[in-house]
Amino acid sequence: MQINDSNLNRISTPYTGAAETLPGKAAARPERREGDGAGDGVQISDLGNLLNGLQSDSTVREQRIAELRELYLGGNYQVDSAKVAAAIVDDALLG
């Protein structure tokens, strides 16, 4: 995720609303016009979009995790080592 803030050279004082200039930065505030794109912006990366998409099936996933947790805590969680090995090999071969 990339955040662009054209006003990073100014810091707002919390109670007075006054602004002070950071050392080494110009005191002049850039003029902002509608539609010129000179404002704050946020750009979400492809990974961020992918992670947001994963939230749509979160209820099914949460239910499955709760089920596995109960099995584990009850001592009834059994791992099929042949299935695990097959999944590791398939993942390695298929990428």
Backbone torsions as a table, in degrees:
resi	resn	phi	psi	omega
1	MET	NA	136.1	179.7
2	GLN	-120.0	132.6	179.2
3	ILE	-117.1	125.3	178.4
4	ASN	-110.8	124.3	178.1
5	ASP	-130.1	111.4	-177.3
6	SER	-74.2	-7.2	-177.5
7	ASN	-111.6	27.7	-179.0
8	LEU	-67.6	-13.5	180.0
9	ASN	-83.1	2.6	179.7
10	ARG	-129.0	139.0	178.0
11	ILE	-121.2	132.9	180.0
12	SER	-86.1	132.4	174.9
13	THR	-78.4	129.7	-169.4
14	PRO	-57.0	-40.5	-171.8
15	TYR	-99.0	-27.4	-175.5
16	THR	-97.5	-18.5	-176.8
17	GLY	79.0	-3.3	179.0
18	ALA	-72.8	156.9	179.7
19	ALA	-117.8	143.2	175.3
20	GLU	-121.2	152.5	-176.7
21	THR	-94.4	137.3	176.2
22	LEU	-70.6	149.1	178.9
23	PRO	-58.9	137.3	178.1
24	GLY	83.2	-1.0	-179.7
25	LYS	-107.4	150.5	179.4
26	ALA	-69.6	142.1	-179.2
27	ALA	-78.6	-21.2	-177.6
28	ALA	-71.8	135.9	178.7
29	ARG	-91.6	131.3	-179.7
30	PRO	-64.0	141.0	-179.3
31	GLU	-77.2	130.9	-178.5
32	ARG	-108.5	129.0	177.9
33	ARG	-118.6	147.8	179.2
34	GLU	-61.0	134.4	173.6
35	GLY	81.1	-0.7	-178.4
36	ASP	-88.8	-3.2	177.4
37	GLY	75.4	7.2	-178.6
38	ALA	-92.5	71.2	179.6
39	GLY	-147.9	-172.2	177.3
40	ASP	-71.0	148.0	179.3
41	GLY	-152.8	154.9	177.6
42	VAL	-130.0	134.9	177.9
43	GLN	-126.7	121.0	-178.5
44	ILE	-92.8	131.4	-178.2
45	SER	-71.9	170.9	177.2
46	ASP	-61.2	-37.8	177.9
47	LEU	-63.9	-41.1	177.8
48	GLY	-62.4	-41.4	177.5
49	ASN	-64.6	-39.4	177.9
50	LEU	-63.3	-45.1	179.6
51	LEU	-64.4	-36.9	176.4
52	ASN	-64.2	-35.7	178.6
53	GLY	-67.6	-28.2	179.9
54	LEU	-70.2	-20.6	-178.6
55	GLN	-69.1	-20.7	-175.6
56	SER	-65.6	-31.0	179.7
57	ASP	-104.1	23.6	-174.3
58	SER	-66.3	-30.3	-179.3
59	THR	-68.0	-40.5	177.8
60	VAL	-65.2	-42.7	179.6
61	ARG	-64.8	-43.2	178.8
62	GLU	-61.2	-39.6	178.4
63	GLN	-64.6	-42.6	179.6
64	ARG	-65.4	-41.0	178.8
65	ILE	-64.3	-41.5	178.0
66	ALA	-62.6	-41.4	178.4
67	GLU	-62.8	-46.3	179.1
68	LEU	-64.9	-36.9	179.4
69	ARG	-62.9	-45.1	179.4
70	GLU	-63.1	-41.7	177.6
71	LEU	-61.2	-44.9	-178.4
72	TYR	-64.6	-48.5	-178.8
73	LEU	-64.5	-31.2	178.8
74	GLY	-82.6	-3.5	-179.4
75	GLY	77.7	16.4	-176.9
76	ASN	-107.5	7.2	-178.3
77	TYR	-79.9	117.6	-179.6
78	GLN	-114.7	131.7	179.2
79	VAL	-103.5	127.8	175.6
80	ASP	-86.9	102.0	-174.4
81	SER	-63.4	-30.0	178.2
82	ALA	-66.6	-40.1	178.3
83	LYS	-67.3	-40.0	179.3
84	VAL	-63.8	-45.9	179.8
85	ALA	-62.4	-42.5	179.6
86	ALA	-63.8	-39.5	179.9
87	ALA	-67.4	-37.1	178.1
88	ILE	-65.7	-44.2	179.2
89	VAL	-65.2	-45.2	179.3
90	ASP	-60.2	-42.3	179.5
91	ASP	-64.0	-40.3	179.5
92	ALA	-67.0	-39.1	-177.7
93	LEU	-78.2	-37.8	-175.4
94	LEU	-91.3	-18.2	177.9
95	GLY	83.4	NA	NA
